[in-house]
């Protein structure tokens, strides 16, 4: 085996691998936090229609992810089976992101729904031809569990760093307050600038990720050149996906846990701007800092997890991360409903909310680092048990679970926004107290249920390091298709 495949991945490639996740993380950020708010509160689209359009696009994309992964397993191109697809997606996804937040004035409800559906679906599908092949890179660069963890740390550190800078730039330069509209996120004139900023970040970072990882991955592919590529077969790919879910307990536990944890996070994050703007009545600057606290804490946790993952089983770290996220989401609004939080407008409230989001960020950092390791190890377990490698397809279940969860979360959040009937174009102070209570109750109840189910699913995962070491040793000599 070469230095690359045995663990010696060059430093620049490890760093670049982090940038391969920026398309998916930035899409995730704008879909989770800004999209429903922009279409429902700024443009006036019915919340249920906004949630439905986003859910259709995400669910359609999610259903195709394993097939895209399987296709990239068998694809051959000038820049390699993964990178040819990644390069082809760069410019189209940036253009589609810009169009998603550049809605023409005067569209009807049907027109807004159609615009959202078309460009949301375009962003998701085109982006998957980058994100899904990129997800398989970590498992292909090395078989070392420790180096896979390090790659996950680089990924999360880069993603968190870029996300923090983007969040700061959005609230400092894009969603700018004016005397007429003091909360910049409510001003439709700010969103073309927002769209250009987001699209530019996606294009630049994704290009860095593809370029920096291309040579080591191509070297690995050349090592496997003597293995005849499997012909792409949709039916057989679906059968292999079913075998992984039905027959491997660890893979099933990871996927279902990811799904419900994703619903928990997606639903709450979709309501974040509503909660920050109306429930907590934060200013634009405070809202930006509140959201930025998650990114900064995620970055710090990703770096710190390098030391923790050597001493603690990934499952323990993962479940700790989910619990921290759940607590950070539900405790502040739950305590407010019980009358135990400081009043709106006070410094003590703002600092309490910052502290809660730091907990969310630490949990996110632990989850993102450990998920790279655990999904790669379950893919190796599949290869060992089934005597065939389906790395691209199985690693596609990571974005698949996130997208399915996001679609469910957006539908639920859209329904809640329409049911609560938050006023469009009115100041936060004009919202009735009963409406705020309903928003808080809805945010806490559904988030708590989804988070508890996720923890129950993860408790079924059992692939300790000693067992994985046996699998890794066997795979070095085991012939595979």
C-alpha positions, 0 to 999 in steps of 0.5 A: 500500500502507498503512503496515502492509503496506509495513513500518510495523507499530506497535510494540504489534502487533510485541510482541503478535505475540510473544504469539501464539506462547505457546499453541504454545510452552507446549504444546510445553514441557509436552509435551516436558518434563513429559507423559511424565514425569508419566504414566509416572513419577508415575502409572505408565502404561506408557511405550509407552502414554504415548508412543503416546497423545501421538503419536496426538494430535500426529499427528492434529493435525499432519495437520489443520494445513494444512487449518486453514490453508487454511480460515483463508485462505478464512474470513470472520468478525466479527474477521477470517479469522484472529482470529475463529478465534483468539478462539474457541480461547482458553478451550477450550484453557486448560480442556483443558490444566488437565484434562490434568494433573488426572487422577482418582486410581485409574485403571487403565492403560486409564483413564490411556491414555484420559484422556491420549489424549482431553485430549492430542488436545483440547489439540492440536486446539483449540490449532491453531485459534489457532496455525495462523491466528497463524502466517500473521500475520507473512507478512501484516503485512509483505512486508519481510524485515527486519521479518519477521525482527524479528517473529520476534525479538519472537516468540522473545523473548516466548516465551523470556521467558514460558517462563523465567518459567513454568519458574521459577514451576513449580519454585518454586511448583508442583513443590514438594519435601516431606520425604517426596518431595524431588523435587517433580516426582515428587509427584502432589499438585503437578500440579493446581497445575501445571495451573492455572499453565500454563492461566492463562499460556496464556489471558492471553498468547494473549488479549494476542497476539490483541487486539494484532494484530487491528487491523493484520491487519484493515487488511491484510484490508480492503486485499485486500477487492476480491479474491474469497476462494478457496472452501475445497476440501479436495482442492485444498488437499491438491494445493497442499500436495503441489505445494509439497513435490514441486516446490519444493526450498527448501520441501522442504528446510525442511520435512524439515530441520525434521522431523528437527531436531524429532525430535532435540529432541523425543526428547531433551527428552522424556527431560530430566526422566528424565536430570536426575532419574536420570542426573545426579541433580539436585535439584529446584532444580538441575533447574529452573535447568538447564531455565531456562538454555535459556529465558534463553539463548534470550531473549538469542539472539533479541535478539542475532539482530536484528543478526546476521541483517542481516549473515549469511544466515538459512540459515547462522544456522539451521544454526548453531543446529541444530549448537549444539542437537545439541552441547548435547544429546549432549556431556554424556551422551556425555562421561559415558559416556566417563568424562570428566564430573565426578561427580554431586553436584559443583558442576563437573558442575552448571555444565557442564550449565548451560553445555551448556543455554546452548548449546541455548538459543542454538541454539533462539533462532537457529532460531526467529527464522530459521524465521519468515523462511525459511518466509515467504520459501518461501511467497512463492516458492510464490506467485511460482512457482505464481501463487497465494497459499497463505500460511495453508496453507504457514505451517501446515507450520511447526507441522505439522513440529514436531508430526509430529516431536514425535509421533515423538519421543514414541513413541521416548521412550516406548519407551525409558522402558519398555525401560529400566524406570526404577523408579516411586516410588523414589529416584534413588540406587536406580536401577542403574548399568546402567540409567543407562548404557542411558538415556545411550546411548539419549539420545545415539544417536538424538539424534545420528542425527536431528540429522545428517540435519537438517543434511544436509536444510538444506544443500539450501536455497538462497534467498539474499537477492538471489534473494528480493529479485527474488521480492519485487519481482515479487510486488508487480506479479504478479496472484495468486488 
